[in-house]
């Protein structure tokens, strides 16, 4: 059995509410990226990235990854949500590999949905990611001014 960690997209988990059910199901069923482990995997932890880092914040990922490495993971899987949508995935991989050369970094977790289903799902996910809700100051001011 291989000890692994999973790194998910903060936008997916924090803003759209993904519970990592696809990643966990694939790990337990030995599907997708986890099919390569004949003896199965033991998930030591699931963390999400620190959010889109801009041009200089890539090192922030190490604060989160260090906890996985300390738990003894042999590999860290970039969740399928990151593979399909993270513009920083390559930089994250290089920062992690440099800091932890003994840990394998792998792309993917669960199988992606068929293209026709993804075409229906992704526009709705994107809508939720960019939805413009009211901010706390706007809510407070609406109550104060009411």
N, C-alpha and C positions, 0 to 999 in steps of 0.2 A: 504494500500500500504506500502511495506517495503522499506526503504532506504538502498541501498547496494552500495558497491564499488567493483571493479574488479581489481585484481592484475594479470597482464600478465607477460609472460616471456620476458625479455629484448632481448634475442636472436631472438625470434619470431617477435617482433615488430621492433627492431632496425636493425637487420641484414637480415631478410628474408622478411620484409615488410608487416607483418600481420596488418591489420587495425582494428582488433577486430570485423570484420563484423559478424563472427559466434556467438560471445558472445552477441553482440547487438541484432542480429536477434532472438536468443533464448530468450533473456530477453523480447523483445517486443511481441513475440509469445507465451510466457509462456511454453517453451519447455526445455528439458534437466533438468538441476539443478533448473531452475526457475519455473518448474511445481509445485513445493512444496509451492508456494506462491499463495493462492487462490485469493487474491486481487491485484496481480501483484507486480511489483517492480518499483522503481524510482532509476535510476542509478545516484548517486551523483558524481561519478568520476571513471575514469579508469587510473590506473598507471601501470608502468612496474617495475619489480624488479630492483635492482641496479647492476645487472650482477652477474655472478657466483662468490661467495664471498671467495672462498678458505676456509681455516680452521677457520679464526677468524673474518670474516667480516659480519656475520649474522645480527648484530645490525644495519647495514646500512639500512636495510629494514624499520626500524622504521621511519627514516627521511621521507620516502615516505608515509608510512601508516598513520603517524600522521595527514597528511592533510586530508585523508579520514575520520578519526575519528573525527577531528575537524568539518567536514561538517555534522556530525550527523548520519553516517551510523550505521545501526544495525547489518549488516553482511558484511563480506568481502569474496568474492568468489575467490578462486584460479582458474584462467582460465584453460580450458581443456588442453591447451598447457603445463601448468606447471604440471598438474596431470599426463600427459603421458610422461614427459621427464625431470622433474627437480629433480636432486639428493638431493637437499637441501630443498624440500618442507616441510618435517617434522620439520626441524630445524626452518624454517621461521614461521611455525604455532606455535611452542612453544614460540618463541621470541615475536610474536605478542600477543598471549594469555596471556603471563606473563605481558606485558606492558598494555594491554587493555582487562582485563578479562570480561568486559561487552559486548564486540563485538563478535559475533559468527563468526567462521572461517569455511568456507565450501569449499569442493573440487568440482570443475567442473563448467562449464557454459553451453556450447552447447553440443548436442549429438555428439559423435565421429562418423566418417564415418564408413560405413561397412568395415569389415576386408579386403575384396578384393580391395576396393578403397584405404584404408590406406596402403596396401602393395605396391601400385603403387606410392602413394604420398610421403610417408616418406623417401624413399631413395633419392628422388630429393631434399627434404627439407634438409636432412642431407648433401648432396653434397653442397648446397648453404651455409650452416652454416660453413663448413670447407673449402670452396673455398679459395685458396691462391691468392688473388689479390696483386698487387704491393702496397707497402707502399708509403707514401708521400716522405720520403727521397729518395727512389728508383726512383720515378718519377722526382724529382728535379735533382738528379745526372744524369739521362739520358738526361735531357735537357741541363744541364751544360756541360756535356761531348760530346754533339752532335756537 
